[in-house]
Amino acid sequence: MLQSYFKSTDNRVTDEQHKKIVAMNAALEVLKASASAQTAWAGSDKVQHDLQHAAQEVASLANAIRTYMDAK
């Protein structure tokens, strides 16, 4: 997923927009894996908690991924 992070191959978006899209996709994959992980929480309470937490933190996680990738 992050192999094509730096350059857009789609003429419809700039390289900066492409970076945002890739970072957000990576953040969503992390959150999806977290939500589907087996934990002590069970049932709809876990799903509701995970969705609320994901909604609050997805932008922060995407920004952290961008910051890390831009530093490399």
Buried (B, 14 or more C-beta within 10 A) or exposed (E): EEEEBEEBEEEEEEEEEBBBBBBBBBBBEBBEEBBEEEEEEEEEEBEEEBEEEBEEBBEEBBBEBBEEBEEE
